[in-house]
């Protein structure tokens, strides 16, 4: 490799190599993407080749240890989840390279055409078995380092690490079927899931939680593993699941709902549209989490988890409804009115003496984006009626406001037409959020027609 890196001195090459090898997978992937077009620069080309070699090595490592790779995160000190230090995976891989380099070369060749669930994973499972045997036999420094790191992060960490490796082949087959199990389940697929769980617990009686931790680690939304648990246990009763070693997975979903509700309640409408959209997406996630619990477990409605879920559903509706009422007030503040004499009668009319207030507009935009973002979860979340009512009221208010502004501008009652157009454009933006893009276009066309006529 040094011959390929003539663009950099050996000392700098060593520094870069150490940095790359110690970086997380995401950083290595980012570097690879950034250096893809390094061009003819000798130094950058050298670094690119180094990063590409490291990235390829990690792809192979993660394919071999797919079952435990997502569990090796940070320092591994998570009291609520099965985790190991990130360095554990690197240490095991170094140990394998030391004791069976030929087998690793063969696995690299096998990975070229490997398709999970279709191609045999025997070369990968063989490497995992060799690593497990080496760790249990002792004497290999890197394997011993991995065990020491695991022990330092959690009680019985070394034993848990070995148990996960022993379960790896079964978990690998299950991981390949995760998309089927998370989606629509047929009886045949459900039977396969139950068989996989049976295979896992046949290895060790306490493998159940470990097996589902390994599956959850593969999911973008780990809480969805509760669906698979429900299938395996044939939709258990609350009492049965709560008394089992798998109760922790249900408790995590409940906690995620509570944490999400608190975050939605805290979001600051003045912080901007991005945060409002994120809060709206979180409402959608909470709605799915509540629906999953209800679907996965036979709940006792008046006690325990059933009562807790009912409270969470009510809290969700109340939290969202409070935000919707805030949106109503915020929009009115962004489109201000003031008493004016109209045909000898005092009437509240659009106040077009000053440009729109930036803070008021920002707050209204945030809350209306929040209201728009939650449209898909409204029916399931129990706040569809309130949302519809608020948006209809806002839509009517925008219609009236636009008519009044247009009339005032036609009759020359607006000192600065630019301010009038600014409010019309703002009303159009609000109409697009409250109704749809077509509603916004109608307001803008009418404003443009007024300008053309003038």
RAUR-V149352 format. One record per pair of residues at least 24 apart in sequence whose C-alpha atoms are under 7 Angstrom apart, sorted by the first residue. I is the first residue (numbers start at 0). J is the second residue. Records with the same first field share a line. If there is no record, write none. Layout:
BEGIN
I->J + J
END
This chain:
BEGIN
3->45
4->45
6->41 + 42 + 45
7->42
19->50
20->53
27->54
28->54
59->107
60->92
63->123 + 127
65->171
66->167 + 170 + 171 + 213
67->163 + 213
69->216 + 217
70->216
74->152
75->152
76->152 + 153
81->212
83->149 + 152
84->148 + 149 + 152
87->145 + 148 + 149
90->141 + 142 + 144 + 145
91->130 + 141 + 142 + 145
93->141
94->139 + 141 + 142
95->130
115->175
116->172 + 175
124->168
127->164
131->161 + 164
166->199
169->195 + 198 + 199
170->210
174->214
180->227
181->226 + 227
189->230
192->231
193->231
208->244 + 245
222->252
225->249
226->291 + 295
229->295 + 296
234->295 + 296 + 297
235->296 + 297
236->296 + 297 + 298
237->296 + 297 + 298 + 299
252->288
256->285 + 288
259->285
260->315
264->318
268->362 + 365 + 366
269->361 + 362
271->361 + 365
272->364 + 365 + 368
275->365 + 366 + 368 + 369
276->368 + 369 + 372
278->369
279->369 + 372 + 373
280->372 + 373
282->373
283->373 + 376
286->376 + 379 + 380
316->380 + 381 + 382
320->382 + 385
323->370 + 386 + 389
326->363 + 366 + 367
327->389 + 393
329->359 + 362 + 363
330->363
332->359
333->359 + 360 + 363
349->400 + 404
351->413 + 418 + 419
353->418
354->418
355->422
367->432
368->432
371->432
390->433
393->433
394->430 + 433 + 434
397->426 + 430
420->446
END
